[in-house]
Amino acid sequence: MILDRLRRHWLWLAAAALLVAFLSTVIDIRLDGDPRPVGDADDIEALARRSDLNVLFILIDTLRADRLGSWGYARDTSPLLDRLAATGIRFARHMSQSSWTKCSMASLWTGLRPARSGVTRFDHVVSPEAKMPA
């Protein structure tokens, strides 16, 4: 019965799923419960004109955001990170360049996608000519 309905209405279901996916990227849907306003590119540009900012860059491999209190997790698993997120900027929408740490870190430090950084296999390394923050 259910399979028959799915077979008859698959096109409508696919269209509805695409519409929801599109709208979730166009309209900022706050599913994480963060009450702070969402910033935009102008807000980030305004930060460059301030002289009272400090940057603390925390890099943690394989940490799930849905297990942090600042992302709505009920258990007290990350009190220090939650305090930092409450007083600073927390990026709500972000993506990794790869599911593999080595490719992602090369992209993070060079600003290049894995195909451009040249790090896509276990024996690849970042080119010595690459410009990195350090």
C-alpha positions as CSV (number, residue, x, y, z in Angstrom):
1,M,0.0,0.0,0.0
2,I,2.7,2.5,1.0
3,L,5.0,1.4,-1.7
4,D,2.2,1.9,-4.3
5,R,1.7,5.5,-3.1
6,L,5.4,6.2,-3.2
7,R,5.6,4.8,-6.8
8,R,2.7,7.0,-7.9
9,H,3.8,10.2,-6.1
10,W,7.6,9.9,-6.2
11,L,7.9,13.0,-8.5
12,W,5.9,15.2,-6.1
13,L,7.9,13.9,-3.1
14,A,11.2,14.6,-4.8
15,A,10.0,18.1,-5.8
16,A,8.9,18.8,-2.2
17,A,12.3,17.6,-0.8
18,L,14.2,19.8,-3.3
19,L,12.0,22.8,-2.3
20,V,12.7,22.3,1.4
21,A,16.4,21.9,0.7
22,F,16.4,25.1,-1.3
23,L,14.4,27.1,1.2
24,S,16.6,26.0,4.1
25,T,19.6,27.6,2.3
26,V,17.8,30.8,1.3
27,I,15.9,31.3,4.6
28,D,18.0,31.1,7.7
29,I,16.2,28.5,9.8
30,R,17.5,28.6,13.3
31,L,17.2,25.0,14.4
32,D,20.0,25.3,17.0
33,G,18.1,27.5,19.4
34,D,20.8,30.2,19.5
35,P,18.9,33.5,20.3
36,R,21.7,35.7,19.0
37,P,21.0,37.5,15.7
38,V,22.5,36.0,12.5
39,G,25.3,38.1,11.1
40,D,26.1,38.7,7.4
41,A,29.1,39.7,5.3
42,D,28.8,43.3,6.4
43,D,29.1,42.4,10.0
44,I,32.2,40.4,9.4
45,E,33.7,43.3,7.4
46,A,32.9,45.6,10.3
47,L,35.0,43.4,12.6
48,A,38.1,44.3,10.5
49,R,37.8,48.0,11.6
50,R,37.8,47.1,15.4
51,S,41.0,47.2,17.4
52,D,39.7,45.4,20.5
53,L,39.3,41.9,19.1
54,N,41.2,38.7,20.1
55,V,41.0,35.6,18.0
56,L,41.1,32.2,19.6
57,F,41.2,29.4,17.0
58,I,40.2,26.0,18.4
59,L,40.6,23.1,16.1
60,I,39.2,19.7,17.3
61,D,39.1,16.7,15.1
62,T,36.0,14.4,15.1
63,L,33.9,16.5,17.5
64,R,30.2,16.4,16.9
65,A,28.5,19.8,17.2
66,D,25.2,18.1,18.3
67,R,27.0,16.9,21.5
68,L,27.9,20.5,22.6
69,G,25.7,22.5,24.9
70,S,26.1,25.6,22.7
71,W,24.3,23.6,20.0
72,G,21.5,22.5,22.2
73,Y,22.8,19.2,23.8
74,A,21.2,18.7,27.2
75,R,24.1,17.1,29.0
76,D,26.9,19.3,30.4
77,T,29.6,17.9,28.1
78,S,31.4,21.1,27.1
79,P,31.1,23.9,29.7
80,L,34.2,25.8,28.6
81,L,33.4,25.7,24.9
82,D,29.8,26.7,25.8
83,R,31.0,29.8,27.7
84,L,33.3,30.7,24.8
85,A,30.5,30.3,22.3
86,A,28.1,32.4,24.4
87,T,30.5,35.4,24.5
88,G,32.0,35.2,21.0
89,I,31.1,34.4,17.4
90,R,29.8,30.9,16.8
91,F,29.6,29.8,13.2
92,A,26.2,28.1,12.7
93,R,26.7,27.0,9.1
94,H,30.0,25.6,8.0
95,M,31.3,22.8,5.8
96,S,34.4,20.8,5.6
97,Q,36.3,20.4,2.3
98,S,36.6,16.7,2.9
99,S,35.6,13.9,5.2
100,W,39.3,13.1,5.6
101,T,41.2,15.2,8.1
102,K,44.4,15.4,6.0
103,C,42.6,16.9,3.0
104,S,40.5,19.2,5.3
105,M,43.5,20.5,7.2
106,A,45.5,21.2,3.9
107,S,42.4,23.2,2.7
108,L,42.1,25.0,6.0
109,W,45.7,26.1,6.1
110,T,46.1,26.9,2.4
111,G,42.6,28.2,1.5
112,L,42.5,25.8,-1.4
113,R,40.2,23.0,-2.2
114,P,41.8,19.5,-2.0
115,A,42.3,19.2,-5.8
116,R,44.1,22.6,-5.8
117,S,46.2,22.0,-2.6
118,G,47.4,18.7,-4.1
119,V,46.6,16.7,-0.9
120,T,44.1,14.0,-1.9
121,R,46.0,10.8,-1.0
122,F,47.9,9.4,2.0
123,D,51.3,10.1,0.5
124,H,50.6,13.7,-0.7
125,V,51.9,16.8,1.1
126,V,51.3,20.5,0.9
127,S,53.6,22.2,-1.6
128,P,56.5,24.1,-0.1
129,E,55.3,27.1,-2.2
130,A,51.9,27.2,-0.5
131,K,51.2,30.3,1.5
132,M,49.9,29.5,5.0
133,P,49.1,31.6,8.1
134,A,52.1,30.6,10.1
